Amino acid sequence: MGQQQSTPAGGDESHDHWRAEANKHAEKRSQYFEQSQEAFKGGRKAEAKQLSDKGKQEGKLMEEANHKASDAVFHEKNTGRDDHTIDLHGLYVDEAVNRARQAIQQAKREGKDYLVIIVGKGNHSKDHVAKIKPAIEQLAREEKLNMIPNKPNPGCVYIVLDGEGRLLGGVSGFFQRLLGLCKCG
């Protein structure tokens, strides 16, 4: 997982560059949609359609820039990590859930018995409320996976699989397996 990441899309550009680019496109998109509504209300339907199309194009460019930012963040945070750990710091919630889902599927295919997902404590979130952690816990429940929040450290979610990628039958014995695992930070 962590060691097998490719170079982020766009080469050397940082995730900050791509997030700023996405924000510019989001602002333009909003402006075009607002102008489109005004044109429509004024009976200028052809102009409204053109402005709406421009807004949709800006939305696509925003999504592309956010995808590049997501790739850059994930690559930066996971280069050099062991194959049982992924770090989701710096991703938007939907990006983090998608990356976690992919990592869980890959871990199952590879026959791993656990996966540690570093989600953070929410220190950088608005009002210091964690957003990624509850989303990853929800993903684990939806996938019917056993998980242990805050293990091996606060800001982590430990997902339990057996050696063939199947769900284990209970939580007995988990705590013995937790000793000596990676540090999440």
C-alpha positions in Angstrom: 0.0 0.0 0.0 2.3 2.8 1.2 5.4 1.8 -0.7 3.7 1.1 -4.0 2.4 4.6 -4.7 3.2 6.2 -8.0 4.4 9.8 -8.5 1.6 12.2 -8.0 -0.2 13.4 -11.1 1.3 16.6 -12.4 4.9 15.9 -11.3 6.3 18.2 -8.7 3.3 20.4 -8.0 2.2 20.2 -4.4 -1.2 19.3 -3.1 -1.5 23.0 -2.0 -1.1 24.1 -5.7 -3.8 21.7 -6.8 -6.2 22.6 -4.0 -5.8 26.3 -4.8 -6.4 25.5 -8.5 -9.6 23.6 -7.5 -10.8 26.5 -5.4 -10.3 28.9 -8.3 -12.4 26.7 -10.6 -15.1 26.3 -7.8 -15.4 30.1 -7.6 -15.7 30.5 -11.4 -18.2 27.7 -11.5 -20.4 29.4 -8.9 -20.1 32.7 -10.8 -21.2 31.1 -14.0 -24.1 29.3 -12.4 -25.2 32.6 -10.7 -25.0 34.5 -14.0 -26.9 31.6 -15.7 -29.7 31.9 -13.3 -29.9 35.7 -13.8 -29.9 35.3 -17.6 -32.7 32.6 -17.3 -34.8 34.8 -15.1 -34.3 37.6 -17.6 -35.6 35.5 -20.4 -32.2 35.0 -22.1 -32.4 31.2 -22.3 -29.6 30.8 -24.9 -27.2 32.9 -22.8 -28.3 31.0 -19.7 -27.5 27.7 -21.4 -24.0 28.9 -22.4 -23.2 30.1 -18.9 -24.5 26.9 -17.4 -22.2 24.9 -19.8 -19.3 27.1 -18.7 -20.1 26.4 -15.1 -20.2 22.7 -15.7 -16.8 22.8 -17.4 -15.4 24.7 -14.4 -16.8 22.0 -12.2 -15.0 19.3 -14.3 -11.7 21.3 -14.0 -12.3 21.6 -10.2 -12.8 17.8 -9.9 -9.6 17.2 -11.9 -7.5 19.5 -9.7 -8.9 18.0 -6.6 -8.1 14.5 -7.9 -4.5 15.7 -8.5 -4.3 17.2 -5.0 -5.6 13.9 -3.6 -3.0 11.9 -5.4 -0.2 14.3 -4.2 -1.4 14.2 -0.6 -1.7 10.5 -0.5 1.7 9.9 -2.1 3.3 12.4 0.3 1.8 10.8 3.4 2.3 7.2 2.4 5.7 7.0 0.8 7.9 4.7 3.0 5.0 3.4 5.1 4.7 -0.3 5.7 2.3 -2.4 3.6 -0.2 -2.7 6.5 -0.7 1.0 7.1 -2.2 3.9 5.1 -2.3 7.6 6.2 -5.4 9.6 5.1 -4.3 13.0 6.6 -5.0 15.9 4.4 -7.6 14.3 2.2 -11.2 15.4 2.0 -13.6 12.9 3.6 -14.9 11.4 0.3 -11.4 11.0 -0.9 -10.3 9.3 2.3 -13.2 6.9 2.2 -12.4 6.0 -1.4 -8.7 5.5 -0.6 -9.6 3.4 2.5 -12.0 1.2 0.4 -9.3 0.6 -2.2 -6.8 -0.2 0.5 -9.1 -2.7 2.2 -9.8 -4.4 -1.1 -6.1 -4.6 -1.9 -5.4 -5.9 1.6 -8.0 -8.6 1.1 -6.6 -9.6 -2.3 -3.1 -9.8 -0.8 -4.3 -12.0 2.1 -3.4 -9.5 4.8 -4.7 -10.1 8.3 -5.1 -6.4 9.3 -4.8 -2.9 8.1 -4.1 0.2 10.1 -5.7 3.3 8.8 -4.3 6.6 10.1 -7.2 9.0 10.2 -5.9 11.7 12.6 -7.6 13.2 15.7 -9.2 16.1 14.0 -6.7 18.7 15.2 -6.7 20.4 11.8 -10.5 20.2 11.3 -13.0 23.0 12.0 -13.6 23.1 15.8 -11.1 20.2 16.1 -13.9 17.7 15.3 -12.6 14.6 13.5 -14.3 14.1 10.2 -12.4 11.3 8.5 -12.4 8.9 11.5 -16.2 8.6 11.8 -16.4 8.1 8.0 -13.9 5.3 8.1 -15.6 3.7 11.0 -18.9 3.9 9.0 -17.2 2.3 6.0 -16.0 -0.6 8.2 -19.5 -1.1 9.5 -20.9 -1.1 6.0 -18.3 -3.6 4.9 -19.1 -5.7 8.0 -15.5 -5.5 9.1 -14.3 -5.8 12.7 -12.4 -2.6 13.7 -10.8 -1.2 16.8 -10.8 2.6 16.9 -7.7 4.4 18.4 -5.5 1.3 18.0 -2.6 1.1 18.0 -2.8 4.8 18.8 -5.4 7.6 19.0 -6.0 8.8 15.4 -5.9 5.3 14.0 -8.5 2.7 13.0 -7.4 -1.0 13.1 -9.3 -3.1 10.5 -9.1 -6.8 11.2 -9.0 -9.4 8.4 -7.7 -12.9 8.6 -4.8 -14.1 6.5 -7.1 -14.8 3.5 -8.8 -11.4 3.7 -11.9 -12.8 5.4 -13.5 -11.2 8.4 -12.5 -12.7 11.8 -15.3 -14.0 14.0 -14.9 -11.8 17.0 -12.6 -9.5 18.9 -11.0 -12.1 21.2 -7.3 -12.1 20.9 -7.1 -8.8 19.1 -5.3 -7.0 21.9 -2.5 -9.5 21.9 -2.0 -8.8 18.2 -1.9 -5.1 18.8 1.3 -5.1 20.7 4.2 -4.1 18.6 2.3 -2.6 15.7 3.3 0.6 13.9 3.0 4.0 15.5 0.3 6.2 13.9 1.6 9.7 13.5 
